[in-house]
């Protein structure tokens, strides 16, 4: 679904500000996101991460974690994705 949004140029419709949950967005990254909460004890993030020319889909599903823990995990995932997919170019 997220790749279809990218293909259609509509990933900007994902307008949740993950930083408002404490997620750290890497410098230079644009993140279009949606967050899902409340199904059981889940806190999920659906994101399109971009450097302006390349876009990558990142989805983080959690269960049994507080929002703060999910935000910390998501920050770590974004950092790794940014480094591997954008900085080092792999």
C-alpha positions as a Markdown table, in Angstrom:
| # | Residue | x | y | z |
|---|---|---|---|---|
| 1 | Unk | 0.0 | 0.0 | 0.0 |
| 2 | Unk | 2.8 | 2.4 | 0.9 |
| 3 | Unk | 4.7 | 1.7 | -2.3 |
| 4 | Unk | 1.5 | 2.4 | -4.3 |
| 5 | Unk | 1.3 | 5.8 | -2.5 |
| 6 | Unk | 4.8 | 6.5 | -3.6 |
| 7 | Unk | 4.2 | 5.5 | -7.2 |
| 8 | Unk | 1.2 | 7.8 | -7.3 |
| 9 | Unk | 3.1 | 10.6 | -5.6 |
| 10 | Unk | 0.6 | 10.6 | -2.8 |
| 11 | Unk | 2.9 | 9.7 | 0.2 |
| 12 | Unk | 2.4 | 13.2 | 1.4 |
| 13 | Unk | -1.1 | 12.1 | 2.5 |
| 14 | Unk | 0.7 | 10.4 | 5.4 |
| 15 | Unk | 0.9 | 13.4 | 7.7 |
| 16 | Unk | 1.4 | 12.2 | 11.2 |
| 17 | Unk | 4.3 | 14.0 | 12.9 |
| 18 | Unk | 6.3 | 11.1 | 14.4 |
| 19 | Unk | 8.5 | 13.6 | 16.3 |
| 20 | Unk | 5.5 | 14.5 | 18.4 |
| 21 | Unk | 5.8 | 11.0 | 19.9 |
| 22 | Unk | 9.5 | 11.4 | 20.5 |
| 23 | Unk | 10.8 | 9.7 | 17.4 |
| 24 | Unk | 14.1 | 11.1 | 16.3 |
| 25 | Unk | 14.2 | 11.8 | 12.6 |
| 26 | Unk | 17.7 | 11.8 | 11.0 |
| 27 | Unk | 19.0 | 15.2 | 9.8 |
| 28 | Unk | 18.2 | 15.6 | 6.2 |
| 29 | Unk | 15.3 | 13.0 | 6.2 |
| 30 | Unk | 11.7 | 13.7 | 5.3 |
| 31 | Unk | 9.3 | 11.3 | 6.9 |
| 32 | Unk | 5.7 | 11.0 | 5.8 |
| 33 | Unk | 4.0 | 8.8 | 8.4 |
| 34 | Unk | 0.8 | 7.3 | 9.9 |
| 35 | Unk | 0.6 | 5.9 | 13.4 |
| 36 | Unk | -1.7 | 3.1 | 14.6 |
| 37 | Unk | -2.5 | 2.7 | 18.3 |
| 38 | Unk | -5.1 | 1.1 | 20.4 |
| 39 | Unk | -5.5 | -2.3 | 18.8 |
| 40 | Unk | -4.6 | -4.4 | 21.9 |
| 41 | Unk | -1.4 | -2.9 | 23.1 |
| 42 | Unk | 0.2 | -2.0 | 19.7 |
| 43 | Unk | 1.9 | 1.2 | 18.7 |
| 44 | Unk | 2.7 | 1.0 | 15.0 |
| 45 | Unk | 4.4 | 3.4 | 12.5 |
| 46 | Unk | 4.0 | 3.3 | 8.8 |
| 47 | Unk | 6.5 | 5.6 | 7.1 |
| 48 | Unk | 7.9 | 6.8 | 3.8 |
| 49 | Unk | 11.5 | 8.1 | 4.4 |
| 50 | Unk | 13.1 | 10.3 | 1.8 |
| 51 | Unk | 16.2 | 12.3 | 1.1 |
| 52 | Unk | 14.5 | 14.3 | -1.7 |
| 53 | Unk | 15.4 | 11.9 | -4.5 |
| 54 | Unk | 15.1 | 8.4 | -3.1 |
| 55 | Unk | 12.2 | 7.0 | -1.0 |
| 56 | Unk | 12.1 | 4.0 | 1.3 |
| 57 | Unk | 9.2 | 2.4 | 3.1 |
| 58 | Unk | 9.7 | 1.7 | 6.8 |
| 59 | Unk | 7.1 | -0.1 | 9.0 |
| 60 | Unk | 7.6 | -0.7 | 12.7 |
| 61 | Unk | 5.1 | -2.9 | 14.5 |
| 62 | Unk | 5.2 | -3.3 | 18.3 |
| 63 | Unk | 3.3 | -5.2 | 20.9 |
| 64 | Unk | 3.4 | -4.8 | 24.6 |
| 65 | Unk | 5.5 | -1.6 | 24.6 |
| 66 | Unk | 4.6 | 1.8 | 25.8 |
| 67 | Unk | 4.5 | 4.6 | 23.3 |
| 68 | Unk | 7.9 | 5.9 | 24.6 |
| 69 | Unk | 9.5 | 2.4 | 24.0 |
| 70 | Unk | 8.0 | 2.2 | 20.5 |
| 71 | Unk | 9.3 | 5.7 | 19.7 |
| 72 | Unk | 12.8 | 4.8 | 20.9 |
| 73 | Unk | 12.7 | 1.6 | 18.7 |
| 74 | Unk | 11.4 | 3.5 | 15.7 |
| 75 | Unk | 14.2 | 6.1 | 16.2 |
| 76 | Unk | 16.8 | 3.4 | 16.1 |
| 77 | Unk | 15.3 | 1.8 | 13.0 |
| 78 | Unk | 15.1 | 5.1 | 11.2 |
| 79 | Unk | 18.8 | 5.8 | 12.1 |
| 80 | Unk | 19.9 | 2.5 | 10.7 |
| 81 | Unk | 17.8 | 2.8 | 7.6 |
| 82 | Unk | 19.0 | 6.3 | 7.0 |
| 83 | Unk | 22.6 | 5.2 | 7.4 |
| 84 | Unk | 22.4 | 2.1 | 5.2 |
| 85 | Unk | 20.0 | 3.2 | 2.5 |
| 86 | Unk | 20.9 | 6.9 | 2.1 |
| 87 | Unk | 24.3 | 7.7 | 3.6 |
| 88 | Unk | 26.3 | 4.6 | 2.6 |
| 89 | Unk | 24.2 | 4.2 | -0.5 |
| 90 | Unk | 23.4 | 0.5 | -0.2 |
